[in-house]
């Protein structure tokens, strides 16, 4: 199981990479394995205002559709359009080319309940 | 997983990394290497499925044939020894109890292969109607079933078998074939739209047979899960009980009228189905191809141009073989014309689709 040290993780098996007010979000290696081959992505729109816990993206495997819930409140400022042509990027490179969206948060916002890589590794073990 | 029923191949699934899930009370693999890879293997090479959860009921006795003719919608009297028939079993109201295969051993001996999810209900239904001169035996627990499907299926199975498999035609079977030391019933049937075989054997023999087929396949045969099986059957327009047919959906509505022989004599459901045919069908199953981006799923609503709901999706999926998003939908009969525009409600949006010709997928040369 690949869990890079350079970012934080949520209990919904998403990763977040915080750079100032900008936060890039994707799903973890564990999450993509659980979903299986992803064949369709419904992206958010740039400018979408999202509350914490809102579904901002839908990932569909051959068998089912899965909502991705936002770990933060913010505005979508970046969308990975490449996923519409090649949804399998989420399977092959979940932490890189398979990123889902970039959000801009208000100044001083904190994202609650984040785990570091080691904590997330323990969390995943408990799930299994 | 503890409370789930296990097939004789459970250890094979776990050992080979199958993703085992609760499949209607059975611990079965939804996938092995990946659904896309498994679908491609069955379409281009071959795949091996454990379908031991299916139900098997033996029907014997001097009145077995006549009685089945009354219980089932297709014409059993046309069967010869060693032949297989696909049929519905209906309620008096015309809805479907189950869809099943009938194997004729001889005039007094038949095997019914029924859906796992309906096996108990079928067993009760048959027993409620059983007559003198007919004996029923539920042999589900004493029967394992493997399905080897795909263009290489025959070539691979032939390596384990001295008899020429060319002698088994489409929807025919041979009993007591020797497959590398295992005695099995082999039929040229399946649920994927490809050439292939369904193989029935003793549970104790199943692991050895499973391993022998994979070894004979020499990496060309992939172990496959039930996830790929469902997409394969859907692409080939094979119905799934509970989705395309059910107690509330008749075979005529589901475009399975070919398997309902209204002129063969009396059978359960005939009057209702004959009436439905005479009065005209109010709704029918159609194929939909999505025009706008989006994946249709079971139970999503279907709308006409004026945004009235005119039906629902029975099965929908991305089709890896066609690289399109497709669906079966049960819709009001005025919307069944090929090319008709319909809209599928996908979450909050209405996405445009077209009524298309069925089946979505048909293998070459068939």
Interface residues (C-beta under 8 A of the other chain):
Chain A: X36 X37 X39 X40 X42 X58 X60 X61 X62 X63 X64 X65 X84
Chain B: X30 X31 X34 X35 X36 X39 X227 X228 X230 X231 X293 X294 X295 X297 X317 X318 X320 X325 X347
